[in-house]
Amino acid sequence: MHELPVTQGILSVVLETAQKHNAQRIDSIDLVIGDLSSFVDDSIQFYFDILSQDTIAQGAKLNFQREAAAVICLECGHRFNAAPPLSPFCPACDSSRLQVSGGKDFYIDSIEIG
């Protein structure tokens, strides 16, 4: 359900951007979503389809690019990508001393207007 306010924000930003550029329509929107964010692509698409009705964004294609989380073991230095659910242990040495980075982003990468 938290995808609804996020999708409202996406629509607001793209409509404002399109208006600044005198666009007649919005053809596509590229989104980057971290694997560790709890956002579901299908839910964002569902809400976008509903919210964008009767706007210049109606029918715009949403392109989702997933960003993996990078994990480094502070014990042995092993690096690996991780997706939920995160294992609390290093697959190489079984240490629990892990540092996670990335995978939490959520942003509009680009907007194609016409």
KEBALUM-994631 format. One record per residue (C-alpha): residue number from 1; x, y, z. Coordinates in pm, 1 decimal, decimal comma. Example, Ala and Ser with C-alpha at 12.3 -4.5 7.8 and 13.67 -1.06 7.14 Angstrom:
// KEBALUM-994631
ATOM_1_1230,0_-450,0_780,0
ATOM_2_1367,0_-106,0_714,0
END
This chain:
// KEBALUM-994631
ATOM_1_0,0_0,0_0,0
ATOM_2_297,0_233,8_48,7
ATOM_3_340,8_234,2_-330,6
ATOM_4_40,2_468,0_-364,5
ATOM_5_201,7_783,7_-218,7
ATOM_6_528,4_704,1_-396,7
ATOM_7_346,2_669,3_-727,6
ATOM_8_162,4_995,8_-663,4
ATOM_9_502,8_1157,5_-617,0
ATOM_10_635,3_1007,2_-940,2
ATOM_11_336,8_1133,6_-1132,8
ATOM_12_365,1_1479,6_-979,5
ATOM_13_734,1_1508,4_-1070,8
ATOM_14_691,4_1386,3_-1427,9
ATOM_15_390,5_1609,0_-1492,9
ATOM_16_573,3_1912,6_-1355,2
ATOM_17_881,6_1830,8_-1562,5
ATOM_18_674,3_1777,4_-1876,0
ATOM_19_494,1_2107,2_-1822,2
ATOM_20_826,6_2293,3_-1790,2
ATOM_21_928,6_2151,6_-2128,9
ATOM_22_592,0_2215,7_-2295,7
ATOM_23_543,1_1844,3_-2358,5
ATOM_24_226,8_1717,2_-2518,3
ATOM_25_265,1_1368,1_-2373,4
ATOM_26_488,4_1153,2_-2157,6
ATOM_27_597,4_842,0_-2344,8
ATOM_28_805,8_657,4_-2085,7
ATOM_29_958,5_688,2_-1742,5
ATOM_30_1273,1_506,4_-1631,6
ATOM_31_1278,1_423,0_-1261,2
ATOM_32_1564,7_281,8_-1055,9
ATOM_33_1454,0_78,5_-756,8
ATOM_34_1688,0_-82,7_-506,2
ATOM_35_1637,0_-450,0_-432,6
ATOM_36_1629,4_-370,7_-60,9
ATOM_37_1351,2_-117,6_-96,6
ATOM_38_1015,6_-272,1_-34,9
ATOM_39_859,0_-132,1_-351,9
ATOM_40_684,5_-372,8_-586,6
ATOM_41_705,3_-292,0_-958,0
ATOM_42_359,0_-427,1_-1038,0
ATOM_43_199,9_-219,3_-762,2
ATOM_44_365,7_99,0_-884,1
ATOM_45_250,6_21,6_-1238,3
ATOM_46_-104,2_-49,7_-1114,2
ATOM_47_-130,4_279,3_-924,9
ATOM_48_35,5_473,2_-1206,2
ATOM_49_-216,7_343,9_-1458,5
ATOM_50_-502,0_460,6_-1237,2
ATOM_51_-354,0_795,2_-1127,8
ATOM_52_-235,5_898,4_-1474,3
ATOM_53_-577,4_865,3_-1637,3
ATOM_54_-681,6_1186,0_-1812,2
ATOM_55_-329,0_1332,0_-1789,8
ATOM_56_-54,6_1358,5_-2050,7
ATOM_57_112,1_1065,8_-1871,5
ATOM_58_-173,1_827,4_-1946,6
ATOM_59_-33,6_525,7_-2129,4
ATOM_60_328,3_608,1_-2046,0
ATOM_61_550,1_302,4_-2016,1
ATOM_62_724,1_254,9_-1684,1
ATOM_63_1065,3_90,5_-1718,5
ATOM_64_1196,1_-60,3_-1397,0
ATOM_65_1566,0_-108,5_-1337,6
ATOM_66_1654,3_-297,7_-1021,5
ATOM_67_1966,4_-206,5_-826,1
ATOM_68_2134,0_-485,8_-632,8
ATOM_69_2271,9_-446,9_-284,8
ATOM_70_2646,6_-496,9_-249,0
ATOM_71_2773,3_-681,9_55,3
ATOM_72_3128,5_-712,4_181,5
ATOM_73_3236,9_-943,5_457,3
ATOM_74_3446,3_-749,1_707,5
ATOM_75_3607,4_-1074,9_819,5
ATOM_76_3735,3_-1228,7_493,0
ATOM_77_3674,2_-952,7_235,1
ATOM_78_3436,7_-1161,1_21,2
ATOM_79_3211,0_-939,8_-192,9
ATOM_80_2871,5_-1045,2_-321,0
ATOM_81_2535,3_-908,7_-430,4
ATOM_82_2237,5_-972,8_-211,0
ATOM_83_1864,1_-955,8_-243,2
ATOM_84_1595,8_-998,3_20,5
ATOM_85_1585,9_-1187,0_236,1
ATOM_86_1942,8_-1104,1_332,8
ATOM_87_2141,2_-1383,2_486,7
ATOM_88_2306,3_-1269,8_808,9
ATOM_89_2619,3_-1472,3_726,7
ATOM_90_2897,7_-1456,3_470,4
ATOM_91_2866,9_-1742,6_220,5
ATOM_92_3247,1_-1776,1_212,3
ATOM_93_3341,2_-1782,1_582,0
ATOM_94_3011,1_-1781,5_773,8
ATOM_95_3097,5_-1457,2_954,5
ATOM_96_2817,7_-1224,2_1058,5
ATOM_97_3037,3_-914,1_1016,8
ATOM_98_2879,7_-787,4_695,5
ATOM_99_2857,8_-438,6_551,9
ATOM_100_2570,9_-370,7_312,8
ATOM_101_2567,6_-82,1_66,9
ATOM_102_2333,2_18,6_-212,4
ATOM_103_2009,0_-148,1_-299,5
ATOM_104_1797,4_112,8_-122,9
ATOM_105_1768,7_379,0_-392,5
ATOM_106_1447,1_482,1_-556,9
ATOM_107_1449,8_755,0_-817,9
ATOM_108_1335,8_868,7_-1159,5
ATOM_109_1629,6_818,6_-1393,4
ATOM_110_1477,4_971,9_-1706,6
ATOM_111_1153,0_1082,3_-1867,6
ATOM_112_1079,4_1056,5_-2239,0
ATOM_113_837,7_1325,2_-2352,0
ATOM_114_678,3_1404,7_-2683,6
END
